[in-house]
Amino acid sequence: MADEDKLRDYLKRVLGEAQRSRQRVLELEAEKSQPVAIVGMACRLPGGVASPQDLWRLVSEGREGVSGFPEGRGWDVEGLFDADPG
């Protein structure tokens, strides 16, 4: 009788763990199917581009987006250029 009680307790514990594991698998699978939303975008773009639409227009029209090096930012502009890059 004692062996049957031990076996019953063991089976209850194993079944409980199996149910918790199954629930966790279902939760993980549900997380995988959640949609992703991009809620914002921020960047600095050259060439007078002020928005993603402006950037798309610049690219689709094949225009140049490179502008001059920014001034008045306190950077060592002379130190950035080396006439002998080697």
C-alpha positions as CSV (number, residue, x, y, z in Angstrom):
1,M,0.0,0.0,0.0
2,A,2.9,2.4,0.9
3,D,4.5,1.8,-2.5
4,E,1.2,2.6,-4.3
5,D,0.8,5.8,-2.3
6,K,4.4,6.8,-3.3
7,L,3.7,6.0,-6.9
8,R,0.5,7.9,-6.9
9,D,2.2,11.0,-5.3
10,Y,5.0,10.7,-7.9
11,L,2.6,10.5,-10.8
12,K,0.6,13.5,-9.5
13,R,3.8,15.5,-9.2
14,V,5.0,14.5,-12.7
15,L,1.6,15.3,-14.3
16,G,1.6,18.7,-12.6
17,E,5.0,19.5,-13.9
18,A,4.0,18.3,-17.4
19,Q,0.9,20.6,-17.3
20,R,3.1,23.6,-16.2
21,S,5.6,22.8,-19.0
22,R,2.8,22.6,-21.6
23,Q,1.4,25.9,-20.4
24,R,4.9,27.5,-20.7
25,V,5.3,26.2,-24.2
26,L,1.9,27.6,-25.2
27,E,3.0,31.0,-23.7
28,L,6.3,31.0,-25.6
29,E,4.6,30.1,-28.9
30,A,2.1,32.9,-28.4
31,E,4.9,35.4,-27.8
32,K,6.5,34.3,-31.2
33,S,3.3,35.3,-33.0
34,Q,3.0,38.7,-31.5
35,P,3.2,41.5,-34.2
36,V,6.0,44.0,-34.1
37,A,5.2,47.7,-34.2
38,I,7.6,50.5,-35.1
39,V,6.4,53.5,-33.2
40,G,8.9,56.1,-34.1
41,M,11.9,57.1,-36.2
42,A,14.6,59.8,-35.7
43,C,17.7,60.6,-37.6
44,R,19.8,63.4,-39.0
45,L,20.1,63.4,-42.8
46,P,22.3,65.5,-45.1
47,G,21.4,67.6,-48.1
48,G,18.4,69.4,-46.7
49,V,16.5,66.2,-46.1
50,A,14.1,66.9,-43.2
51,S,11.8,63.8,-43.2
52,P,11.7,60.2,-44.4
53,Q,9.6,61.4,-47.3
54,D,12.3,63.9,-48.3
55,L,14.9,61.1,-48.2
56,W,12.8,58.8,-50.4
57,R,12.2,61.7,-52.9
58,L,16.0,62.4,-53.0
59,V,16.8,58.7,-53.6
60,S,14.0,58.1,-56.1
61,E,15.1,61.2,-58.1
62,G,18.7,60.2,-58.1
63,R,19.8,63.5,-56.5
64,E,23.0,64.0,-54.5
65,G,22.6,64.0,-50.7
66,V,26.2,64.9,-49.7
67,S,26.6,68.3,-48.2
68,G,29.5,70.3,-46.9
69,F,31.2,69.5,-43.6
70,P,29.3,71.2,-40.7
71,E,30.8,74.3,-39.3
72,G,30.5,76.0,-35.9
73,R,30.4,72.8,-33.8
74,G,33.8,73.2,-32.1
75,W,35.4,70.3,-33.9
76,D,39.1,70.3,-34.8
77,V,38.4,70.3,-38.6
78,E,42.1,70.7,-39.5
79,G,43.0,67.6,-37.4
80,L,40.4,65.5,-39.2
81,F,42.1,65.7,-42.6
82,D,45.5,64.3,-43.2
83,A,47.0,65.0,-46.6
84,D,49.1,61.8,-46.2
85,P,46.6,59.1,-45.1
86,G,49.4,56.4,-44.9
